[in-house]
Amino acid sequence: MENENESEPKEKKSNFVSYMSNPRAFTLKKWFIELLQEDYPPFDTIVERISTSLTTDKDLKDFGKLITQIYEKAYRKAVEDYRSEVERLGVKINVTPGVLK
């Protein structure tokens, strides 16, 4: 029983040390969780590994810009594909950015 109690603090300490050795992982995980939501868990390990390669704040910001650019391009492509398909069916649509109030 005594060994079980001793291992718990070591485990917590190990998690803290692991986190402190890779603080950018928290930011990356937050971004991907917000983007992927319930589809995120299978990618946790690769996000953790990617985060160790981002050694500076600039690396992290540039990676964030890359992810944002990919997301925006994919969204625009999906909208354009949808527009093309609908227009092929004879319906003309115009998609414009709106402002949420």
N, C-alpha and C positions, 0 to 999 in steps of 0.2 A: 504494500500500500504506500509506503513511504516513497518508493521509486516513482510511482505514478504521480505523486504530488510534485516531485522534483522535475519531472519531464515537462509538465505543463508550462512552467515559467520559461524553461529553455526553448520550448516550441514558440512561445510568444516572442521571446527575445530573438529567435532565429528569423521569424517573420518580419520583425522590425528591422533587423540588420539587413535582410534581403531587400526590403523596401528602401532603406536608406542607401543601399548600394546602387539602386536603379530608380531614382525618384521620377524620372520622365515616364516610366511605365504607367503611373497613376494618370497622367494627362492623356497619354495615348489610349489607355483603356476607357477613360471617360468619353473621349471623342467617338471611339468605335461602338461603345455601348449605346450612346445617344443615336448614332446612325443606324446600327443594326438591330438594336433592342433585343428581343428574344432570340434572334439568330446569332448573337455574339459568342456565346460560350464555346463553340467548337474552335474559335479562332484565338482564344485567350493565350495559348502557348506561343503561337507565332507572333502575336502582338508583343508579348513579353520579350521574345528574342529580338524583334525589330527595335524595341525601345533601348536595348543595350548598345545598339549601333549609333544611336543619336546622342553624341557626346557633348554637344553644346546646345545652348538655347536657340541659336540660329538654325541648327539642324532640325530641332523640334518644330520651329516655326515654318521652315521650308517644307518639311514633311506634311505639316498641316495644310499648307498652300497646295501641295500636290494632291492630297486627298480631296480638298475642296474643288480643285480643278477637275479631277476625275468625276466627282459627283455631279458637278454642274454640266459637264459634257454629256454624261450619261442621261441626265434629266432632259437636256435639250434634244438629244437624239431620240429619246422616247416620245417627246412631244411632237417632233417633226415626223417620226414614223406614224404616229397616230393621225396627225393632220393629213399626211399623204394618203393613208388608207381611207379616211373619211371622205376626202375629196375625190378619191377614186370611185366612191359610192355616190357621188354627185352632191355632196354637202360641202359648202364652203365655210371654213371656220377661220377665225383670227384669234390667236392666243397672244395676249399681252400681259406684262407683269402688272399686278395690282398692288394696292397698298392696303394692308390690314388695319382696321381701326379698332 
